[in-house]
Amino acid sequence: MTAKPSGNPQSPSAATDENLLHWLALRLTPGLGNRKAVQLIGVYRTPQAVFRASKSELQSIGISAAVAQSVTSGCAFEDAADQQQKAAHAGVRIIPLSDPAYPPLLKAVFDAPPILFALGRVELLSSVMLGVVGTRRPSAYGTQAATRLSRELSEAGMTIASGMARGIDTAAHKAVLEGNGDTVAVFGSGIDQIYPAENRKLAEQLAKDGLIISEFPMEAPPYPQNFPIRNRIISGISVGIMVVEGSEYSGSAITAKLASEQGREVFAVPGNITSKMSWGPNLLIKQGAKLVQEWNDVAAELEPAVRRRLVDQCRNRLKLQEENSADQPAETNSADFASTSPVPTMARAAQAVLRSLRPDAPTGLDTLVESVEGCSTSEIIAILFDLELAGLVRQLPGKSYIRVWSS
């Protein structure tokens, strides 16, 4: 057995490595589990202090004799050192509960994992995430719905979280990556174990342009029992979960239940009543889940502070500069991000579109295409979409638009 590291590190880097080693050892201690590990951190503050505690002290706060013996013996340090080396070799970052990069929403979950393994853009853990889940055997409708909604929600500034499973998960990740958006995959295995195997290229792209996370140690196989455990992390890091197809007792239904228990919003895309794959989301809607037909059905249910954050992100993408920022309202109350602040300056093409719109009468898409020179129909549609996300334009039935603010 490898001896425990000394408590007197020689350098800041050594201290960091030693701290991670203790966190890994805590995670890998036989029989301890997430809840007890987090309970011990709540009492002793650091994993180093946990391993300095005596067996009797640990038993006095509810740790069984066998597990207390495992903790005090330090039997997990050898495995912890091995895991640390493997993670470093693979470029994987280990994020303990005490790390500022640890997802704040997940930290509040009852059975939050003490550590996460992360590969890719770790900064995405602090973004506004929405979980998109569904069946592994979707219909053409389900795939299309997941693709369109995931892309639009990503364009609205949300990071799409899913599990990289076959079907809906894969469709959601691919749609976001194709649109240069942000997406996070949560594995039900070690972060170095790609499952399903056909998603190897997708995993490589996620590691480069998105993020992969897992609570399971390196080289942990994708056992079936891991995936329901994994699902609580998808819901735990997200402000809400959107279900696109799935049976009544599917994994996506389990994730929706976990989301509800965690106080997250639950969304569902309605489906054909004659399809068994529609039973799950349709039942969720009957039970109170928000029916989703377009991206704004999700945005309208988010907390005002979250909506404001998404609006600001969208305006930054459009290079908007508020003229009277001091007069900005603290919250966004309208479901479609409408605001009452003055019209800001923006890119030339977007300005031209805004000048062609009126606040008191709708303008048709064909009229806009004719009035804005130098832009194709597809470019006008893209500009209108961004302006709608930013709260400057509202779409009306019949592909007509009005300007939200007057000059």
C-alpha positions as CSV (number, residue, x, y, z in Angstrom):
1,M,0.0,0.0,0.0
2,T,1.2,3.5,-0.8
3,A,1.8,5.6,2.2
4,K,-0.3,8.8,2.7
5,P,1.5,11.9,1.5
6,S,3.0,14.2,4.1
7,G,1.1,17.3,5.3
8,N,4.0,19.6,4.5
9,P,4.2,20.2,0.7
10,Q,7.3,21.8,-0.7
11,S,5.7,24.0,-3.4
12,P,2.3,25.4,-4.5
13,S,2.1,22.8,-7.3
14,A,2.9,20.0,-4.9
15,A,0.2,21.3,-2.6
16,T,-2.3,21.3,-5.4
17,D,-1.4,17.8,-6.5
18,E,-1.6,16.6,-2.9
19,N,-5.0,18.2,-2.4
20,L,-6.3,16.4,-5.5
21,L,-4.8,13.1,-4.3
22,H,-6.7,13.4,-1.0
23,W,-10.0,14.2,-2.9
24,L,-9.4,11.2,-5.1
25,A,-8.7,8.9,-2.2
26,L,-11.9,10.1,-0.5
27,R,-13.9,9.3,-3.7
28,L,-12.3,5.9,-4.0
29,T,-12.5,4.8,-0.4
30,P,-14.5,1.5,-0.4
31,G,-18.0,1.8,0.9
32,L,-18.0,5.5,1.5
33,G,-20.2,6.8,-1.3
34,N,-21.0,10.3,-2.4
35,R,-23.3,11.3,0.4
36,K,-21.1,10.2,3.2
37,A,-18.0,11.7,1.5
38,V,-19.8,15.1,1.2
39,Q,-21.0,14.7,4.8
40,L,-17.4,14.2,6.0
41,I,-16.3,17.3,4.0
42,G,-19.1,19.3,5.7
43,V,-17.8,18.3,9.1
44,Y,-14.0,18.3,8.5
45,R,-13.9,20.9,5.7
46,T,-11.0,19.3,3.8
47,P,-10.2,15.7,2.8
48,Q,-6.9,16.0,4.5
49,A,-8.7,16.5,7.8
50,V,-11.0,13.6,7.1
51,F,-8.0,11.2,6.8
52,R,-6.4,12.6,10.0
53,A,-9.6,11.7,12.0
54,S,-9.6,8.6,14.2
55,K,-11.8,5.7,13.7
56,S,-13.9,6.5,16.7
57,E,-14.3,10.1,15.6
58,L,-15.6,8.9,12.3
59,Q,-18.0,6.4,13.9
60,S,-19.4,9.1,16.1
61,I,-20.8,11.0,13.1
62,G,-22.5,8.0,11.6
63,I,-19.7,6.3,9.6
64,S,-19.8,2.5,9.9
65,A,-16.9,0.7,11.6
66,A,-15.9,-1.0,8.3
67,V,-15.9,2.2,6.3
68,A,-14.2,4.1,9.1
69,Q,-11.4,1.5,9.1
70,S,-11.0,1.9,5.3
71,V,-10.7,5.7,5.7
72,T,-8.1,5.6,8.5
73,S,-6.1,2.9,6.8
74,G,-5.6,5.0,3.7
75,C,-6.2,2.0,1.5
76,A,-7.5,4.2,-1.4
77,F,-4.3,6.3,-1.8
78,E,-2.6,3.8,-4.2
79,D,-5.6,3.8,-6.5
80,A,-5.9,7.6,-6.1
81,A,-2.3,8.1,-7.3
82,D,-2.9,5.8,-10.2
83,Q,-6.0,7.8,-11.2
84,Q,-4.2,11.1,-10.9
85,Q,-1.4,9.9,-13.2
86,K,-3.9,8.5,-15.8
87,A,-5.9,11.8,-15.7
88,A,-2.8,13.9,-16.2
89,H,-1.6,11.7,-19.1
90,A,-5.0,12.1,-20.9
91,G,-5.2,15.8,-20.3
92,V,-8.2,15.4,-18.0
93,R,-8.7,17.9,-15.2
94,I,-9.9,16.8,-11.8
95,I,-12.4,19.2,-10.3
96,P,-13.2,18.6,-6.6
97,L,-16.2,20.1,-4.8
98,S,-14.0,22.9,-3.4
99,D,-12.8,24.0,-6.9
100,P,-14.4,27.3,-8.1
101,A,-14.9,25.6,-11.4
102,Y,-17.3,23.0,-9.9
103,P,-20.8,23.6,-11.2
104,P,-22.7,25.8,-8.7
105,L,-26.1,24.2,-9.4
106,L,-24.7,20.7,-9.0
107,K,-23.0,21.6,-5.7
108,A,-26.5,22.1,-4.2
109,V,-27.7,18.6,-5.2
110,F,-28.3,16.2,-2.3
111,D,-25.9,13.5,-3.6
112,A,-23.4,15.7,-5.5
113,P,-20.3,13.8,-6.5
114,P,-17.2,14.9,-4.5
115,I,-15.1,15.2,-7.7
116,L,-15.6,15.5,-11.5
117,F,-13.3,14.5,-14.3
118,A,-13.4,17.0,-17.1
119,L,-12.0,17.1,-20.6
120,G,-12.4,20.2,-22.8
121,R,-13.7,23.7,-22.1
122,V,-14.1,23.6,-18.3
123,E,-15.5,27.2,-18.4
124,L,-18.7,25.8,-19.7
125,L,-19.5,24.5,-16.3
126,S,-20.4,28.1,-15.2
127,S,-22.7,28.7,-18.2
128,V,-26.5,28.5,-18.3
129,M,-27.2,24.8,-19.2
130,L,-30.3,23.0,-20.4
131,G,-30.4,19.2,-20.4
132,V,-31.8,17.6,-23.6
133,V,-32.6,13.9,-23.2
134,G,-34.7,11.3,-25.0
135,T,-34.9,7.9,-26.5
136,R,-32.1,6.0,-28.1
137,R,-34.4,5.0,-31.0
138,P,-36.1,8.2,-32.0
139,S,-38.5,8.7,-34.9
140,A,-37.6,11.1,-37.7
141,Y,-39.8,13.7,-36.0
142,G,-38.0,13.3,-32.7
143,T,-34.6,13.7,-34.3
144,Q,-35.8,16.8,-36.2
145,A,-37.3,18.3,-33.1
146,A,-34.2,17.7,-31.0
147,T,-32.0,19.1,-33.7
148,R,-33.9,22.3,-34.3
149,L,-34.7,23.1,-30.7
150,S,-31.1,22.3,-29.5
151,R,-29.7,24.6,-32.2
152,E,-32.1,27.4,-31.5
153,L,-31.6,27.2,-27.7
154,S,-27.9,27.2,-28.2
155,E,-28.2,30.3,-30.4
156,A,-30.1,31.9,-27.6
157,G,-27.1,31.5,-25.4
158,M,-27.7,28.3,-23.6
159,T,-25.2,25.4,-23.2
160,I,-26.9,22.1,-24.2
161,A,-26.1,19.2,-21.8
162,S,-26.8,15.6,-22.6
163,G,-25.3,12.1,-22.3
164,M,-23.9,11.3,-25.8
165,A,-26.1,8.3,-26.0
166,R,-27.5,7.1,-29.3
167,G,-30.6,8.9,-30.6
168,I,-31.8,12.2,-29.1
169,D,-28.6,12.8,-27.2
170,T,-26.4,12.5,-30.2
171,A,-28.7,14.6,-32.3
172,A,-28.6,17.4,-29.7
173,H,-24.8,17.4,-29.4
174,K,-24.3,17.4,-33.2
175,A,-26.8,20.2,-33.8
176,V,-25.1,22.5,-31.4
177,L,-21.6,21.7,-32.6
178,E,-22.6,22.3,-36.2
179,G,-23.8,25.7,-35.2
180,N,-20.6,26.5,-33.3
181,G,-22.5,26.5,-30.0
182,D,-21.7,25.1,-26.6
183,T,-22.5,21.6,-25.4
184,V,-21.5,19.4,-22.5
185,A,-21.6,15.6,-22.5
186,V,-22.0,13.6,-19.2
187,F,-20.5,10.1,-19.4
188,G,-21.8,7.1,-17.6
189,S,-18.3,5.6,-17.7
190,G,-14.7,6.8,-17.2
191,I,-14.1,9.9,-19.3
192,D,-11.6,7.8,-21.4
193,Q,-14.2,5.1,-22.3
194,I,-16.2,6.1,-25.3
195,Y,-19.7,4.7,-25.4
196,P,-21.3,4.0,-27.8
197,A,-18.2,3.3,-29.9
198,E,-19.7,4.8,-33.0
199,N,-19.6,8.2,-31.3
200,R,-15.8,8.3,-31.1
201,K,-15.5,11.2,-33.6
202,L,-18.3,13.1,-31.8
203,A,-16.4,12.6,-28.5
204,E,-13.2,14.0,-30.0
205,Q,-15.1,17.0,-31.2
206,L,-16.8,17.5,-27.8
207,A,-13.3,17.3,-26.1
208,K,-12.1,20.0,-28.5
209,D,-15.0,22.4,-28.9
210,G,-17.3,21.5,-26.0
211,L,-16.8,19.6,-22.7
212,I,-17.0,16.0,-21.4
213,I,-17.4,15.3,-17.7
214,S,-17.9,12.2,-15.6
215,E,-17.9,11.3,-11.9
216,F,-16.6,7.8,-12.7
217,P,-12.9,7.1,-12.4
218,M,-10.6,6.7,-15.4
219,E,-11.1,3.4,-17.3
220,A,-14.4,2.7,-15.5
221,P,-16.6,0.6,-17.9
222,P,-20.0,1.8,-19.1
223,Y,-22.0,-0.5,-16.9
224,P,-25.8,-0.3,-17.3
225,Q,-26.3,0.8,-13.7
226,N,-24.1,3.8,-14.2
227,F,-26.5,5.6,-16.6
228,P,-29.3,6.3,-14.1
229,I,-26.6,7.6,-11.8
230,R,-25.2,9.8,-14.6
231,N,-28.6,11.2,-15.3
232,R,-28.8,13.1,-12.0
233,I,-25.7,15.0,-13.1
234,I,-27.3,16.1,-16.4
235,S,-30.2,17.5,-14.4
236,G,-28.0,18.7,-11.6
237,I,-25.9,21.0,-13.8
238,S,-28.9,22.3,-15.7
239,V,-31.6,24.9,-15.1
240,G,-34.1,22.5,-16.7
241,I,-34.5,19.3,-18.6
242,M,-36.2,19.0,-22.0
243,V,-37.5,15.5,-22.9
244,V,-37.8,14.7,-26.6
245,E,-39.5,11.2,-27.1
246,G,-39.2,8.3,-24.7
247,S,-41.4,5.6,-23.1
248,E,-43.1,6.0,-19.7
249,Y,-40.2,4.3,-17.8
250,S,-37.3,5.4,-20.0
251,G,-34.0,6.9,-18.9
252,S,-35.3,10.3,-20.0
253,A,-38.4,9.9,-17.7
254,I,-36.0,9.1,-14.9
255,T,-34.0,12.2,-15.6
256,A,-37.1,14.3,-15.7
257,K,-38.1,12.9,-12.3
258,L,-34.7,13.7,-10.9
259,A,-34.9,17.2,-12.3
260,S,-38.2,17.8,-10.6
261,E,-36.8,16.5,-7.3
262,Q,-33.8,18.9,-7.7
263,G,-36.1,21.8,-8.2
264,R,-35.4,22.2,-11.9
265,E,-37.8,23.1,-14.7
266,V,-39.2,20.2,-16.7
267,F,-40.0,20.7,-20.4
268,A,-41.4,18.2,-22.9
269,V,-41.8,18.2,-26.7
270,P,-45.3,16.7,-27.5
271,G,-45.6,13.8,-29.8
272,N,-47.9,11.6,-31.8
273,I,-50.4,10.0,-29.4
274,T,-50.2,6.8,-31.4
275,S,-46.5,6.4,-30.9
276,K,-45.2,4.7,-27.8
277,M,-42.1,7.0,-28.0
278,S,-44.5,9.9,-27.3
279,W,-45.9,8.4,-24.1
280,G,-43.2,9.8,-21.8
281,P,-43.2,13.4,-22.9
282,N,-47.0,13.5,-23.3
283,L,-47.4,12.1,-19.8
284,L,-45.0,14.7,-18.4
285,I,-47.1,17.5,-20.0
286,K,-50.2,16.0,-18.4
287,Q,-48.4,16.1,-15.1
288,G,-47.4,19.8,-15.4
289,A,-44.3,19.9,-17.6
290,K,-44.0,22.9,-19.9
291,L,-45.0,22.0,-23.5
292,V,-42.3,23.1,-25.9
293,Q,-42.9,24.0,-29.5
294,E,-40.2,26.6,-29.9
295,W,-37.1,27.9,-28.1
296,N,-39.0,30.7,-26.4
297,D,-41.3,28.2,-24.6
298,V,-38.2,27.3,-22.6
299,A,-36.8,30.8,-22.2
300,A,-40.1,32.1,-20.9
301,E,-39.9,29.8,-17.9
302,L,-36.4,30.7,-16.8
303,E,-35.8,32.9,-13.8
304,P,-35.5,36.7,-14.6
305,A,-31.8,36.8,-13.8
306,V,-31.1,33.9,-16.2
307,R,-33.2,35.5,-18.9
308,R,-31.3,38.7,-18.5
309,R,-28.0,36.9,-18.7
310,L,-29.1,35.2,-22.0
311,V,-30.2,38.6,-23.4
312,D,-26.9,40.2,-22.6
313,Q,-25.0,37.3,-24.2
314,C,-27.0,37.6,-27.4
315,R,-26.5,41.4,-27.5
316,N,-22.8,40.9,-27.1
317,R,-22.8,38.5,-30.1
318,L,-24.6,41.2,-32.1
319,K,-22.0,43.8,-30.8
320,L,-24.7,45.8,-29.2
321,Q,-23.7,48.7,-27.0
322,E,-26.4,50.0,-24.7
323,E,-26.8,53.8,-24.9
324,N,-28.2,54.3,-21.4
325,S,-26.8,51.3,-19.5
326,A,-27.5,52.9,-16.2
327,D,-31.2,52.9,-16.9
328,Q,-31.2,49.1,-17.7
329,P,-33.9,47.3,-15.7
330,A,-32.6,44.7,-13.2
331,E,-34.9,42.0,-14.5
332,T,-36.5,40.9,-17.8
333,N,-40.1,40.2,-17.2
334,S,-41.4,39.6,-20.7
335,A,-41.5,36.0,-22.0
336,D,-39.9,37.0,-25.2
337,F,-37.1,39.1,-23.7
338,A,-38.8,42.5,-24.6
339,S,-37.2,45.4,-22.8
340,T,-38.0,49.1,-22.4
341,S,-34.5,50.5,-22.9
342,P,-33.5,52.7,-25.9
343,V,-32.5,51.1,-29.2
344,P,-28.8,50.4,-29.1
345,T,-26.3,50.7,-31.9
346,M,-25.4,47.5,-33.7
347,A,-23.9,46.0,-36.9
348,R,-24.9,47.8,-40.1
349,A,-27.1,45.0,-41.6
350,A,-29.1,44.6,-38.3
351,Q,-29.5,48.4,-38.2
352,A,-30.9,48.3,-41.7
353,V,-33.4,45.6,-40.8
354,L,-34.5,47.6,-37.7
355,R,-35.0,50.8,-39.7
356,S,-37.3,48.8,-42.0
357,L,-39.5,47.7,-39.1
358,R,-42.2,49.7,-37.3
359,P,-43.3,49.3,-33.7
360,D,-47.0,49.8,-34.5
361,A,-47.5,47.8,-37.7
362,P,-46.2,44.4,-38.8
363,T,-43.8,44.1,-41.8
364,G,-43.8,40.9,-43.9
365,L,-40.6,39.0,-44.6
366,D,-40.9,39.6,-48.4
367,T,-41.1,43.4,-47.8
368,L,-38.0,43.3,-45.6
369,V,-36.1,41.4,-48.3
370,E,-37.0,44.0,-50.8
371,S,-36.2,47.0,-48.6
372,V,-32.8,45.8,-47.2
373,E,-30.2,46.0,-49.9
374,G,-27.2,43.6,-50.1
375,C,-28.8,40.9,-48.0
376,S,-30.2,37.6,-49.2
377,T,-33.4,36.1,-47.8
378,S,-31.4,33.6,-45.6
379,E,-29.3,36.4,-44.2
380,I,-32.4,38.5,-43.4
381,I,-33.9,35.5,-41.6
382,A,-30.7,35.0,-39.6
383,I,-30.6,38.7,-38.6
384,L,-34.2,38.6,-37.6
385,F,-33.6,35.5,-35.4
386,D,-30.7,37.2,-33.6
387,L,-32.8,40.4,-33.2
388,E,-35.6,38.4,-31.7
389,L,-33.3,36.7,-29.3
390,A,-31.9,40.1,-28.3
391,G,-35.4,41.4,-27.6
392,L,-35.4,44.0,-30.3
393,V,-37.9,42.3,-32.7
394,R,-41.0,40.2,-32.2
395,Q,-42.3,37.7,-34.7
396,L,-46.1,37.6,-35.5
397,P,-48.1,35.0,-37.3
398,G,-47.7,34.9,-41.1
399,K,-43.9,35.6,-41.1
400,S,-44.3,39.2,-40.2
401,Y,-42.3,41.2,-37.7
402,I,-42.6,44.3,-35.5
403,R,-40.0,46.4,-33.8
404,V,-40.1,46.2,-30.0
405,W,-38.7,49.7,-29.3
406,S,-39.5,53.0,-31.0
407,S,-36.5,55.2,-31.9
